Amino acid sequence: MTRTGGKVTRVTFTCEGPEYLDVLAQDDPATVVALYHEHVSGEVEKEDLFDAAGRYIRRNRWNTDTTNGAMHLVQAANTLAAEIELCAAASIVRQIDGRVLTGEQELIECGAYGAPQRNSDPHIGGVINSVARMKADLALANPVGLNFHDLSVAGWKTPDGSDPKSYWTYLRGDETHPVRAVYEIPADKGFVVGDVTILGKPVAYGSQIDYISIKATAVACRIGRSTAAPMTAYVGAASDSVSELVPLTAANEQPVLTSRLL
C-alpha cells in the first residue's frame, strides 16, 4: 500500500503462490530480481532475495509485510499443495451409517481437509463435493492455481460519481488467470483512493478493500458415470454436526486425473 500526504493512493494485491518463484529462482535468478523490480520496488537487490547458498527466500524483506510490498503469498495454507490436498479430499463422496453427507461442515470434519472454522475451506469443499455426488470425476483446471475472480463495489462511492470498479486493474497473469491486481486512481482524475468511500467510510487502509473473491477452477467429466465408491469412515474426528467461492466448470470432453481434484 502507498500513501501520499497521508492518503491512500495505491493498494496492490496478489493471489500468486510461491512455487513459480521457487522454480524460477533455481534457473534464472536475474528474472526473479527483475520481477521484484517491476512489481515491488526498484530498490530490491539480489542479496535481499537469496541466502548465502543461493536459495530463494520466500519471506524476504520485500515480501513480508504491507509496508515494503508483496510479490506472492507466503502463508503455509496458500500453496498449490494445500489447494490440491483440500480439493482432492473434498471430491470424495462420504457416506456414514448409510447416509450421504452433504453439509459443508460435516464434510470437512469427516474428510479432515482444510480448517472447519474458516469461511473458504468448508465452502470450497462443499461445492466440489456437490459435483462429485453427481457421480462425476473432477480435476483441477490447467494451470492449477488460485486466481482473482471479481471485485464487488456495492456500497462504494467516488467523488465524481465514476464507476469505482473502473480503477481495479490486473497486472500479472492472463485474462482468465489473473494473479496480481492494483486499485489506483489515475492522476488526471483529481482524487485518490483515500477519497473513495466504502459504506460511507473513506479508504484509510488497504484491508478495507475486503470485497475481492478468489477462485479455484475445476473441470468435471463422466458426469453420472464415475465408478468411485463413497468412503464410509471418518478421516477426522467423528462429529454430531448435521446439516460458492468458486465457479465449477463442467466439461465432459476434458480428461481428468486419476485422483479427483478441484
Order of alpha helices (4+ residues) and beta strands (2+ residues): beta-beta-alpha-alpha-alpha-alpha-beta-beta-alpha-alpha-beta-beta-beta-beta-beta-beta-beta-beta-beta-beta
